[in-house]
Amino acid sequence: MTEIHANQRVAVLTDSQNLYHSAQSRYSRKIDYSALLEKAVQNRDLVRAIAYVIRAESPEEERFFEALRDIGFETKIKDIKTFPDGSKKADWDLGMSLDAVTLASHVDVVVLCTGDGDFARLCSHLRHEGVRVEAMGFGSSTADELVDAADTFVDLGERKDTFLL
């Protein structure tokens, strides 16, 4: 796989729920999405930055969605599902994967901002297609199979002062 160089076209796909829960449970802090995007792009050509978010009817979430857009993220919003037994589910795994596969022919690099091991197979597929895959997440809550499947991994927890508010 190629190394980082200035002319690479980059797509940044951010699993906001995964990052939020990791930052809250490990550090009781929030993600600095501006710093995250800057590190993901690294002075390369940004093609798309997508933040996958869940609408949970929280009063401050619309401000959060707007802040993401102001930083430069396109937001894809999914409503949380509540089942008859009271359990809730909301994830973007399939949507992120489909977007990554669709974008693969338009970019040189896909940066997956998540710790979810379900994306390991996606990394293998993208690499097979000639796309460099970089992952960013909190090492203490990132699946080993994701770290192993990506070309590189940035542990956000090693630079808390940069990536956490």
matplotlib code that plots the C-alpha trace (Angstrom):
import matplotlib.pyplot as plt

x = [0.0, 1.1, 2.3, 0.8, 1.5, 0.0, -2.0, -3.9, -7.7, -9.2, -12.7, -13.2, -16.0, -16.8, -18.8, -19.9, -21.7, -18.7, -16.4, -18.8, -19.3, -15.6, -14.7, -17.4, -16.8, -13.0, -12.4, -15.8, -15.0, -16.2, -14.4, -12.8, -14.1, -12.1, -8.8, -10.0, -10.7, -7.5, -5.4, -7.4, -6.9, -3.2, -3.0, -4.3, -7.3, -10.5, -13.2, -15.8, -16.1, -19.2, -20.3, -22.8, -25.0, -28.0, -31.0, -32.1, -34.3, -31.8, -32.2, -28.5, -28.1, -29.3, -26.5, -24.1, -25.2, -24.8, -21.3, -20.3, -21.5, -19.7, -16.4, -16.8, -18.6, -21.7, -24.0, -26.0, -28.7, -30.6, -33.3, -32.8, -35.1, -37.0, -38.3, -41.4, -39.3, -37.7, -34.4, -32.9, -30.7, -29.0, -25.9, -24.5, -22.3, -24.0, -24.4, -20.7, -19.6, -21.7, -20.5, -16.9, -17.3, -19.0, -16.3, -13.4, -13.1, -13.0, -10.4, -6.9, -7.5, -10.5, -10.1, -12.4, -12.9, -14.2, -13.1, -15.7, -14.2, -17.1, -15.2, -12.2, -13.7, -14.4, -10.7, -9.6, -12.0, -10.9, -7.2, -7.8, -9.3, -6.1, -7.4, -5.2, -7.2, -6.4, -8.3, -8.6, -10.1, -9.3, -6.9, -8.3, -11.7, -10.7, -11.0, -7.7, -9.0, -9.7, -6.2, -4.7, -6.8, -6.0, -2.8, -2.3, -4.0, -4.0, -4.8, -6.8, -6.2, -2.5, -3.2, -6.1, -5.2, -5.5, -8.6, -10.7, -12.5]
y = [0.0, 3.6, 5.9, 9.3, 11.9, 15.3, 14.4, 11.6, 11.9, 11.1, 10.1, 10.3, 8.2, 8.8, 6.4, 9.2, 6.8, 4.6, 7.5, 9.2, 6.2, 5.4, 9.0, 9.1, 5.7, 6.0, 9.7, 11.4, 13.9, 14.7, 14.4, 17.3, 16.7, 19.5, 18.0, 14.5, 15.7, 17.7, 14.6, 12.3, 14.5, 15.4, 18.1, 15.7, 16.3, 15.8, 14.3, 13.6, 13.7, 12.0, 11.8, 9.1, 10.1, 8.9, 11.1, 10.2, 13.2, 14.9, 18.7, 19.5, 17.1, 19.5, 21.9, 19.0, 18.1, 21.7, 22.0, 18.9, 20.5, 23.8, 21.8, 20.3, 17.0, 15.9, 14.4, 11.2, 10.9, 7.8, 7.8, 5.4, 2.4, 1.3, -2.2, -3.4, -4.9, -1.5, -2.3, 0.2, -0.1, 2.3, 1.7, 2.8, -0.2, -1.1, 2.5, 3.3, 0.1, 0.8, 4.4, 3.2, 0.7, 3.3, 5.9, 3.5, 4.2, 7.9, 8.1, 6.8, 6.6, 5.8, 6.9, 5.0, 6.8, 3.9, 1.2, -1.3, -4.7, -5.2, -3.0, -5.4, -7.2, -3.8, -2.9, -6.1, -5.5, -1.9, -2.8, -5.5, -2.8, -0.8, 1.7, 2.6, 2.2, 4.2, 3.7, 6.1, 5.2, 4.7, 1.9, 0.7, 0.2, -0.7, -4.2, -5.9, -7.2, -3.6, -2.5, -5.5, -5.0, -1.3, -0.1, 2.3, 3.0, 6.2, 5.7, 8.8, 7.9, 8.5, 12.1, 13.0, 16.7, 16.9, 14.8, 15.4, 18.5]
z = [0.0, -0.6, 2.0, 2.8, 0.2, -0.6, -3.7, -2.2, -2.3, 1.1, 2.4, 6.2, 7.6, 11.3, 13.5, 15.9, 18.3, 18.7, 19.3, 21.6, 23.9, 24.0, 24.9, 27.6, 29.1, 29.2, 29.8, 30.5, 27.7, 24.2, 20.9, 19.2, 15.7, 14.2, 15.4, 14.3, 10.8, 10.5, 11.5, 9.2, 6.2, 6.9, 4.2, 1.5, -0.8, 1.1, -1.1, 1.5, 5.3, 6.6, 10.3, 10.9, 13.8, 15.7, 16.6, 20.1, 20.8, 23.0, 23.3, 22.4, 19.5, 16.7, 17.9, 17.7, 14.2, 13.1, 14.6, 12.7, 9.4, 10.3, 10.8, 7.3, 7.9, 5.9, 8.5, 7.9, 10.6, 11.6, 14.3, 17.2, 17.1, 20.2, 20.3, 22.2, 25.0, 25.6, 24.0, 21.6, 18.5, 16.3, 14.2, 10.9, 10.1, 6.9, 5.7, 6.4, 4.6, 1.6, 1.4, 1.7, -1.1, -3.3, -2.6, -3.1, -6.9, -6.2, -3.5, -2.6, 1.1, 3.4, 7.0, 9.3, 12.6, 14.8, 17.1, 15.8, 14.8, 12.4, 9.9, 9.7, 6.7, 5.0, 5.5, 3.7, 0.8, 0.4, 0.5, -2.1, -4.3, -3.9, -1.4, 1.6, 4.9, 8.0, 11.2, 14.1, 17.5, 21.2, 21.5, 24.8, 23.1, 19.6, 18.3, 17.5, 14.2, 13.0, 14.0, 12.2, 9.1, 8.5, 7.0, 9.9, 13.2, 15.2, 18.9, 19.9, 23.6, 23.2, 22.4, 24.7, 24.8, 21.0, 20.3, 23.4, 24.6]

ax = plt.figure().add_subplot(projection="3d")
ax.plot(x, y, z, "-o")
ax.set_aspect("equal")
plt.show()
